[in-house]
Amino acid sequence: MIFRVRCFDPMTDARPAWRRYTVDAEPRMSVLDALFWILEHEDGSLGFRYSCRAGMCGSCAMVVNGREALACRLRLEALRAPVHVEPLRSLPIIKDLVVDMAPFFDTYGAVDPFYVGEPAAMTGSAGAPAVVRPDSGARGLVEQQVGCISCGACYSACPVVAGHPGYLGPAALNRAYVLAADVRETAGRDRVRLVSGDGGVHACHDVGSCVAACPVDVNPLLSIMRLRKGAVDR
């Protein structure tokens, strides 16, 4: 199977270039497996990132045939050859398919992504922990959205991120919604203020590429829409 990988070493290369490899594809081989095959048989200098190899950590997110994906979960039989593999977009390239995630996590940190609550906020009992029952409506508001693995796929796919340096991005705004929608959270007003500026929820163009890119079925656009309503309500 023919692979074309967009490679770039900032220490030696003036610009990225496509390299062609021929992979001996086997049944159920993933894109990550193919990259390991290239590393072992054709190019020992190829750079890519991975960790769990089970679709849980998000480390191996990259662009395959023009769409963001987790390389460990994407099977070769689902792809049309030649397979084009590129690093995530809108992030500085460290080497080949390895990108610097710092800009992504900088925006994530800008929404103050940590839970702030009071132990007795819901129960009224001194010292008793606040509880949200699994079958409650409050739990349902955030259940779908809380599973983000911070892979950066939505950030890469978002055209607003590419054109608006100050935009917080889908993952950061989704995290802000997960916290703001938690009825136990005590910093809701402050967090809505953080996402209501020029780079916040009103900068989103509702394209929906973040939804299509997410490998764990989180819907950042839904979070952004709900944050908009919350910003107006507050």
C-alpha positions in Angstrom: 0.0 0.0 0.0 1.4 3.4 -1.0 1.8 5.9 1.8 2.7 9.6 1.3 3.8 11.2 4.5 4.3 15.0 4.8 7.7 15.3 6.5 9.5 18.3 7.9 12.5 18.7 10.2 12.8 22.4 11.2 16.5 21.9 11.9 17.4 20.9 8.3 14.4 21.5 6.0 13.3 24.8 4.4 9.7 23.5 4.0 7.6 20.4 4.4 7.8 17.8 1.6 6.0 14.6 0.8 7.9 11.3 1.1 6.6 8.1 -0.6 6.7 4.7 1.1 5.4 1.3 0.1 4.0 -0.6 3.1 3.4 -4.4 3.3 -0.2 -4.1 4.5 -1.6 -6.9 6.6 -5.2 -7.6 7.8 -6.5 -5.2 10.5 -3.3 -3.1 10.2 -3.9 0.5 11.5 -2.4 3.7 10.2 -0.2 3.7 13.3 0.9 0.1 12.6 1.9 1.2 9.1 3.9 4.1 10.5 5.8 1.7 12.7 6.4 -0.5 9.6 7.8 2.5 7.8 10.0 3.3 10.8 11.4 -0.2 11.0 11.8 -1.0 7.3 12.1 2.2 5.3 12.8 5.3 7.3 14.2 5.1 10.8 14.1 8.9 11.2 10.3 9.2 10.8 8.8 11.1 13.7 5.3 10.5 15.1 3.7 10.4 18.5 1.8 7.6 20.2 1.1 6.2 23.7 -1.8 3.9 24.6 -2.5 2.5 21.1 -6.1 1.9 22.2 -7.8 5.1 21.1 -8.0 6.5 24.6 -5.1 9.0 25.0 -5.3 11.0 21.8 -1.6 11.1 21.3 -1.6 9.8 17.8 -4.0 12.3 16.3 -3.0 13.3 12.8 -4.6 14.1 9.4 -5.2 11.1 7.2 -6.5 11.6 3.6 -7.5 15.1 4.5 -9.4 14.3 7.7 -8.4 14.3 11.4 -8.2 10.8 13.0 -6.5 8.7 15.6 -3.9 6.7 13.8 -4.2 3.7 16.2 -8.0 3.3 15.5 -8.1 4.0 11.7 -7.8 0.7 9.8 -6.1 0.6 6.4 -9.0 -1.4 4.9 -11.2 1.7 5.4 -8.9 3.9 3.3 -8.3 4.5 -0.3 -4.7 4.3 -1.5 -2.5 6.2 -1.7 -2.8 7.1 1.9 -1.7 10.7 2.7 -0.6 11.4 6.3 0.0 14.9 7.6 0.5 16.5 11.1 -2.4 18.3 12.8 -3.1 21.7 11.4 -2.7 25.1 13.1 0.1 23.8 15.4 3.9 24.2 15.1 5.7 21.2 13.7 8.4 19.7 15.9 9.3 17.0 13.4 7.3 15.2 10.7 4.0 14.2 12.3 4.9 15.5 15.8 3.4 18.9 16.6 3.8 21.2 19.5 0.6 21.1 21.5 1.4 24.1 23.6 -0.9 26.5 21.7 -3.8 24.1 22.1 -3.3 23.7 25.9 -2.7 27.5 26.2 -6.3 28.1 25.0 -7.5 25.2 27.1 -6.0 26.9 30.2 -7.4 30.2 29.3 -10.9 29.1 30.2 -9.8 28.2 33.8 -10.6 24.5 33.1 -10.7 23.3 36.7 -13.8 22.5 38.8 -14.6 25.0 41.5 -17.2 23.9 44.0 -18.3 23.9 47.6 -18.8 20.5 49.4 -22.3 21.4 50.7 -23.4 23.5 47.8 -26.3 21.1 46.9 -27.1 19.3 50.1 -27.1 22.1 52.6 -25.4 19.8 55.1 -22.2 21.0 56.6 -19.3 18.9 55.4 -21.4 16.7 53.2 -20.2 16.3 49.6 -22.3 17.7 46.7 -24.0 14.9 44.7 -25.4 14.8 41.2 -27.4 11.6 40.7 -26.6 9.6 37.5 -30.2 9.8 36.4 -30.6 13.5 37.0 -31.3 16.1 34.3 -28.3 18.1 35.5 -26.1 15.0 34.8 -27.6 14.6 31.3 -26.5 18.1 30.3 -22.8 17.2 30.4 -22.7 13.4 30.0 -22.0 13.4 26.3 -19.6 16.3 26.4 -17.3 15.3 29.3 -15.4 12.6 27.4 -13.0 14.9 25.5 -9.5 13.3 25.4 -7.7 16.5 24.4 -6.3 15.0 21.2 -6.4 18.3 19.3 -8.4 16.9 16.3 -11.1 19.5 16.6 -8.6 22.3 17.0 -6.9 21.1 13.8 -10.1 20.9 11.8 -11.5 24.2 12.9 -11.3 26.9 10.1 -11.7 29.7 12.7 -8.7 28.5 14.6 -6.7 28.7 11.4 -7.8 32.3 10.7 -8.3 33.8 14.1 -5.2 33.7 16.4 -7.2 34.7 19.4 -9.9 32.1 19.1 -10.1 29.7 22.1 -11.1 26.8 19.9 -13.7 24.0 20.2 -12.0 21.8 22.9 -11.5 24.8 25.3 -15.0 26.0 24.8 -16.4 22.5 25.3 -14.5 22.2 28.6 -15.9 25.6 29.7 -19.4 24.4 29.0 -18.9 21.1 30.9 -18.0 23.1 34.0 -20.5 25.9 33.5 -23.3 23.4 33.2 -22.4 21.6 36.4 -24.9 22.7 39.0 -22.3 22.3 41.7 -19.9 24.7 40.0 -19.5 28.0 41.8 -17.4 29.9 39.2 -20.0 29.8 36.4 -20.4 33.5 36.0 -16.6 34.1 35.8 -16.2 31.3 33.3 -19.0 32.5 31.0 -17.2 35.9 31.1 -14.0 34.3 30.0 -15.6 32.7 26.9 -17.8 35.7 25.9 -15.0 37.9 24.4 -13.8 38.3 20.9 -12.1 35.0 20.9 -14.9 33.1 22.6 -18.2 31.5 21.7 -19.4 34.3 19.4 -16.3 33.9 17.1 -17.5 30.4 16.1 -18.9 30.2 12.6 -21.0 27.1 13.2 -19.2 25.1 10.5 -19.3 21.9 12.5 -15.9 20.5 11.4 -15.1 20.0 15.0 -18.0 17.6 15.4 -16.9 15.5 12.3 -13.3 15.4 13.6 -13.9 14.3 17.1 -12.9 10.6 17.5 -14.9 10.1 20.7 -18.2 11.7 19.6 -18.1 14.8 21.6 -20.1 17.7 20.0 -18.2 20.9 20.7 -20.6 22.9 18.6 -23.5 22.0 20.9 -21.4 23.2 23.8 -20.7 26.4 22.1 -24.4 27.0 21.3 -25.4 26.3 24.9 -22.6 28.6 26.2 -23.9 31.4 23.9 -27.4 31.0 25.5 -25.8 30.9 29.0 -23.8 34.1 28.2 -27.0 35.9 27.2 -29.0 34.6 30.2 -26.3 35.5 32.6 
